[in-house]
Amino acid sequence: MRPFESRPADWLSVSEALQRILEGVSPLPEEEVPLGEAVGRVLAEGVQARATLPPWDSSAMDGYAVRSGDLEGASPSRPRCLEVVGEAWPEDKTPKRIGPGQACRIMTGAPLPLGADAVVRMEETDRETTSGRVRFQQEVGPGRDVRRKGEDMTEGEGVLGAGAPLGPGALAVLAAAGAHRVRVHQKPRVAILATGDELVEAGSYPLVSGGPALPETNNLTLAAAVVLAGGSPLPLGIARDRREEILQKTERAWGGEADVLLVTGGASVGEKDLVKRVLEAEMGLEVAFWRVRMRPGSPFGFGLLPRPGRPPLALFSLPGTPASVFVTFQVLCRPYLLRLAGHLRVHRPVIGARAGVTFHSPPDWTSFFRVVLRGSLLRPEALPTAPEKGGPLRTLAAAQGLAVVREGRERVEKGEEIPVMLLDDFTLGSAHPDYLDD
């Protein structure tokens, strides 16, 4: 009979656990990638503009370039009529020129004619009902609908710095700056291993089991979470509660390209909870801590597996229950992966919500409740997706946030403010564009 876990628990607070996880972690090495492959990555070095944009004063609208002084006093009862002396197009290399009493038809992006200082939109004119003449019924100020030279960027100017995350807007800026390839931090490569004699691969799980068995869902959950955190998952499958299987699977991650290993199950004190014992004894696991004062997920551990001549393999030991895996990844694992990827902001946004029920928590623990949010996100109502003690697996799909009862509080009463960590935004949208409502 195997002994129970005898290693003393550290019982860190959540903030202490996060501090130990993140201290000393540095972004992964740099690599150069084409701009089109950089989405979701983080710049490892700043990018300077290779040209000035716009390269000239240009029009922000289709309309007429004018001298604003020529329209002084214009009104419906006293319109001003100007002579149209040409057209300006974005592809023009040399700006046109206008004099007093003249206007130039101009397209969006075209160079502003010399002498002009404003643009009047096409729809605000009579559209040349008299050929060669255009009528205006209102004044305009200097600079109206004009984009100034260098308004976006000037040659040599830094447009994005190291640590900038590369989303659609950032990629547009880099493309405009003339960057074809960029230096980014490597993606974290994350090996994922589930342990447990009771587990069956989810894809082969029978509708009616021939004996005690559970579908293995944690590998898939964590692989998806790793992708959404900008990492590359490396699935290792299932290891039975046997020393040799745990070692074999772990050595694949240790000797391969993985930067991080996530292990689910085998993290508590039972006879079959072997992960820490085996890896400490056989592979020199340096345990940074074990056990956190949080629920769900208290039997959580973090440590490093030494690798001669290489950076150590970071090991996260997660509990085996799906709810605990879900919560501990978001709270404790995800920030580490984001820091590895070079992100400066590694924690999820938190909003203040109104408790829709009374949330209870042990006073010396921090509790995370899976919640749905109702009403405006300015101050929504937070309602639990499951009873306080666990809850069915399907509630993980419904969770829009994690409501937090901090250590030191036993309850948050219904109607009181409660902090909610927002999760991925796929479940936070609306079927209708509410922002267009009056």
Phi, psi and omega in degrees: 000131181286148178282160171288161177301129182249350180296131180293141180281148179275328180050057177283154167288166179298318181293322177294320179298315179298320180298317181291324180295318189269343182291130177086349181282135180239154177301151178293164180302166182273158169210157180257132181226155173299149183304323181292347180252011188263358183299135181083354180270180182233131180299133176267340175215153183293161180239133177255148178291136179267357180202169177268136183222129348298153182284353180206167168297130186221169182274137175268357184215161165281131180173224182229129173278132185221168166267117188302329180297333180291342183255010179300128180084001181294141180203168178304326180275341179226068181293157175250138181241126182240153178280133178269121188245015177153189181228146177238132183238155181303329183278357179298134180271332182239127181297146171289181178221139174233153177245185178304138178077009183241157175223157178232127174297133187221144180254157181304129179091352181285150177299137178291129180301147174299137183096336180275150176224008181201162176234135175252127183297146183308317185289351179262015179234180176271006176058037175059054175299332170258119185305130177082000179228141178231137186253137179238140183243014177205156177285160170224152177268161176302140178088358181299123178054037175246129172263120185283150176306131178075012182299322178277312182196156175240151183305130180088349180286140174287124183258328175216139183259171176303138182095354180286127175285144188255093172260188183303316181295317180296322179295324177297318178298316182293321178297316179295329180283353178093013179278123177260329176226150182225154176266123182230166173281148177299154174286138173298132177259118193240110175280143185229127183225128172259144178235147175147132178293337187275356189270144175231138178309132186302322183292338181251008182295125182286151176297322175238110185286143177280358180184183181301122180198154176228140176291135180278113182247342188294323179300316181291318178302312183289323177300316178295318180295323178296316178300315181293340176269005177088013180257177178245114181283143177234090186290135178250357178083216185242136171249129175291165181284063179225138183309312186293325180289319178298316179295314183301313182293319180295321181295331175298318178288318183298319183269353183263213186263004185293143172263333186220147173235123174256121179243128177251141182086164179067023188256354186261219188242009184287172181299328183262006178275089193257347194305303183297315184298314182293314185287328174293315185286321189261332186235006176071030179306127175263103184281119177282321175192161175215127179090129180231142180280071180217154173219135356284166170108020186297325180281059183255139179224159179218140178195184183232135173260112182298143175225107183305129178078002181221160174299147180296158176271119178285128182246123172252122178257108184258151172299169185267341183288139184305321180296319179293320177298313181302312185286313184294327176298310183298321186276319191245328183272315186303315179302324179295315181297319179295321178294320176302321182284355177100002180292143175270327177257113190244355182253148180292151177294148180237134177240162174270127179238168177260124182296123180278344175219174172276125179261126181254146180208146171301136189297334182263010183237161168255127183249139179243121182250129175288125186227157166255154183246132181240140180088193183292143177289352175296321172200077184283171171264132180257123180237138182292145175272351184204162173302160184301323183270086175082253183110157184294157182302324186296340180292341178297325181290334184273343188295125175258345180194172174243110175283137189243122168258110189288157176305138181102348178245140178265340183196153167241118186288152175306131181094341177282162178283139178224134178288140179232122173280119181285137177263194183303146191278004181298329182263001185260001182278183180235154176287345182231150179284082185300334182293349178267353181287148176287000000 
